[in-house]
Amino acid sequence: MIRLHHVPGSRSFRILWLLEELGLTYEVRNWRLDDGSTRSPEFLAVSPMGRVPVLEIDGLAICESGAILQWLVERHPEAGLAPPLGTAERARFLEWVHFAETQAPILEQLNIQHIFLRPAEARSPVLMKLLVRRLAVTMKVMEQALATRETLLDSGFSAADVMLGFNIPAVFRFVRAKGFPRLAAYGAAMAARPAYQRALAQAGADTLYTRDFYEVPDA
Ligand SMILES: N[C@@H](CCC(=O)N[C@@H](CS)C(=O)NCC(=O)O)C(=O)O
């Protein structure tokens, strides 16, 4: 039995997408972040931090999208979604997997600033500008990496692309695509993958973003 605890539009999409890439059978338990249910004893029993994703598998409950992803690809080496252990390419793979969680918290902070913080006066345009600059740095690193290839690794599509491919639509909500043509093309190519599309079809609508682009307001 594999059960994914999922919130539409959240990092748990990475795992939904990966499960589809791996062709595994699973069930999805949907949660919401705005109704207090992820603070319920039932949810905290599988996710002590109250966060998604959580994957229940073979009597285990695993948290942290990167850890779940690494665990799944190690369990399914036949899928070829990660380079062999101990190789230089494996080091690059691990770098990208963890880099995704350098980039995602910047997006999270921007979401808080632009969408969640109330009243509006609590928002800080200075902090927003700093976060946009830090996000752009992470995007530049990816743009450079994609200069000579279409995936993050020389060896082709891997689960690292799942970690970061999830982030890409959101980065362009805060940083204009101009200047990042390869990253934009990469995001589109990842979203066009059949497994991504299958995951999207059952993920539930992402209701977080109501604008295409979030401009930093004047101070
Ligand atoms: N590093 C964790 C972050 C998990 C995380 O923060 N998930 C968000 C959704 S994208 C969440 O559950 N937030 C709920 C909360 O902060 O209460 C991962 O990659 O799984």
The ligand as a MOL file (V3000), in Angstrom:
LIG
                    3D

  0  0  0     0  0            999 V3000
M  V30 BEGIN CTAB
M  V30 COUNTS 20 19 0 0 0
M  V30 BEGIN ATOM
M  V30 1 N 11.2760 20.6940 3.0640 0
M  V30 2 C 9.9300 20.1710 3.1060 0
M  V30 3 C 8.9440 21.3240 3.1560 0
M  V30 4 C 7.5140 20.8460 3.3380 0
M  V30 5 C 6.5680 22.0310 3.4020 0
M  V30 6 O 6.8710 23.0960 3.9840 0
M  V30 7 N 5.3930 21.8440 2.8100 0
M  V30 8 C 4.4160 22.8980 2.8400 0
M  V30 9 C 3.5460 22.8330 1.5690 0
M  V30 10 S 4.4810 23.1840 0.1220 0
M  V30 11 C 3.4860 22.7110 4.0170 0
M  V30 12 O 3.0620 21.6230 4.2880 0
M  V30 13 N 3.1770 23.8040 4.7380 0
M  V30 14 C 2.2520 23.7500 5.7950 0
M  V30 15 C 2.7170 24.5160 6.9950 0
M  V30 16 O 3.7690 25.1630 6.9410 0
M  V30 17 O 1.9910 24.4690 7.9840 0
M  V30 18 C 9.7130 19.2880 1.8930 0
M  V30 19 O 10.4000 19.4560 0.8770 0
M  V30 20 O 8.8670 18.3820 1.9770 0
M  V30 END ATOM
M  V30 BEGIN BOND
M  V30 1 1 1 2
M  V30 2 1 2 3
M  V30 3 1 2 18
M  V30 4 1 3 4
M  V30 5 1 4 5
M  V30 6 2 5 6
M  V30 7 1 5 7
M  V30 8 1 7 8
M  V30 9 1 8 9
M  V30 10 1 8 11
M  V30 11 1 9 10
M  V30 12 2 11 12
M  V30 13 1 11 13
M  V30 14 1 13 14
M  V30 15 1 14 15
M  V30 16 2 15 16
M  V30 17 1 15 17
M  V30 18 2 18 19
M  V30 19 1 18 20
M  V30 END BOND
M  V30 END CTAB
M  END
